[in-house]
């Protein structure tokens, strides 16, 4: 089987490489030329499900900025490439965007492993990447702006909520994840956090499943047994596709959200669109934005997306979600920074990014931190409704500053900014 | 502390407004103060007012909204009534905001509703209420439960109520009462009861336990042992069931492959895509039902079976006629060609239905589960799939052994030339066999749509497992596929709780590799000359 996969990879790379060589255009320096920007999201392969929508929201935002006169009097011209859910290909495509297409900035990546794979390229060539997805932290680069949440802007507040009286006053925590870097790191942080709250090891259970795991009978039985020991919550970092079998099993085994609430960090509106939501109703998700948020900026954002979807016939992506909002915010902030700097030069833009603010669809004015390249974001907990939307049951009063280096991991105390 | 709370709640009971419910009473529901909402819920739960029960039920169902002026209304389809008085009101639907209910409130709501339902005339409702309270009985329910126990005639409900009562009485100051409570609780089979019993005799950091009376301690230890043995039994049975269930899924996924690869010898990498097409056929049928027969929606699944079979059968026949028949006897080429076909099929589905997963809902009769004995819930969807897989197996077996086509199939696969000489239309038999194998895979796809995701890549996650089952069981033998599927399922489920899902998968793979090394023909070897050529 691996042979088959390998072969598939090579074939994919070959196809993508030939397809893209035609995109390289000569670079001109005249100031009224369009500004080229890169979009680096998988449009094929396993991650296409999630990433395609980000490509489209980026194109929509570029069109919005262009319609209002562009940036510095220049139009934005997107260069879209397809790294095909293939991590080494991400690095290759990134290099091509920066060196060959001479893009001013790149918006892209979803999985942490793809980000780790392009990071050396962006650092070597001193280019800028905007990364729009929530992640495990433990990273900070001059060349990346992180517009998704760090662990303290998603995982920790969510757990705090579950431990509070309103969230069910959990005394035992079941950490369930797919076996890769994001769940492992997040759970390490959460475990350390729980220890500070006085949790004993016997009250924390940590379980991992392989990618694409679809038989959750044993795990659900374990959760049930574990939950007998007191009020329990489940923190799920299982990735997109395995969620449906998990929640179905949970519902069929008679575990209801009010008895054992599950909070998920990877289930958003886009994922819910492809699921039978009945067994999920009442369970929770933690994000920094929900489509159901009521704010003028969000009304505008949602309407713009619906119109765009209709105009382009993208019937597969009817809803907006957190990473899409983060992409939207990132692009606008970059445009503002370019305006402030008066140039697209990487160093000048990076300097201008510090302290940028933007009235985001989440209903809050988000600020780019002056030192750590992360956004200050509000945290919201939403309960899943039958229509695939979320009902916000709790949110922070103010945006929270990111801590990319979690204080709950030893040795991180001195690494808080660049 | 608990006794204090009882007194506190009793006071509340008398402090309740004697007048009928008004909007002013419901005011806390508007806004975000959950503590105020909770107090109101508890208060309503103690009241005898019919309207109070209506409000609680509506809160639990999520039917309450508040207008911008703070009026709480209850939606009944398209019309609204005043939640307090029940009088019809006209409101602007766009102006309404849902009353937010969080999980803590849901819990209190359930208890409050259960408390109100304990005296219902319908025994079923009383039973549900008693079960609800058994999980969450707080001290404040003691008076209600005592009252209900006196009145209750049904022994099952009475037992549950007595257990709830005993749970509360474990905190009693009277040692004799505590001991009696512990004895009653020994008859329970709830892990929750066990945990709270254990809590009482566990030593804390200072070396002392909550329960100090030796007689009571002894009673508790006995009760725990009793609960443990009943729980262990249920756990063992659950493990066997989940093994069989996983096995049935594996077998269903592999059955089509057992025909196309096992019998015909085509290394069919597109097998997973037949599963996927079957699942998408289910999705399409569900869409048709939703549109044209929304009333019978729950029965779309049986209707999807023939559709899935026919669609995948046709796809299989087309592929066989156009590509595969040129490649018989050339395993390497057919491996590459069928893999290419699988990519084409995936892309075709992606183009038609989009790259996103699509939603295939469980029909109502497949959601939930059957509690055989306490702590052992068998989910309906899994039971249906086990039955379905056995049914499909039976059909395949009957067709292969009891029909003329089956005879031809076996003849052609065992000795093509001889069959040809005897006038068997071998080429047509090949086409039909491949189509049949594809159709069976399509049926498997219908079942898979009920337990997992339906997306273009569905087949990719089952292809490895399918080959594993067929190869392990023995190529060319239906019995092998059955043994392979169920064997892998059960082994996996017994390993998993012990070493975790990730390691279990690895160990199973290593075991299969070792087994195939030792016995390349699989568990059931094909007897005959064909093995050699």
Interface residues (C-beta under 8 A of the other chain):
Chain A: X1 X4 X8 X46 X48 X49 X52 X165 X166 X167 X168 X169 X179 X207 X208 X209 X210 X212 X213 X214 X215 X217 X218 X219 X221 X222 X224 X225 X228 X229 X230 X241 X244 X245 X248 X249 X251 X252 X253 X254 X257 X258 X259 X261 X270 X273 X274 X275 X276 X277 X278 X279 X282 X315 X316 X317 X383 X391 X392 X393 X394
Chain B: X34 X98 X100 X102 X103 X104 X106 X107 X110 X135 X190 X191 X192 X194 X195 X235 X238 X239 X242 X245 X246 X249 X269 X339 X343 X354 X355 X356 X357 X358 X359 X360 X361 X362 X367 X368 X369 X371 X377 X379 X380 X381 X382 X451 X452 X453 X454 X455 X457 X461 X463 X464 X467 X492 X493 X496 X497 X500 X501 X502 X505
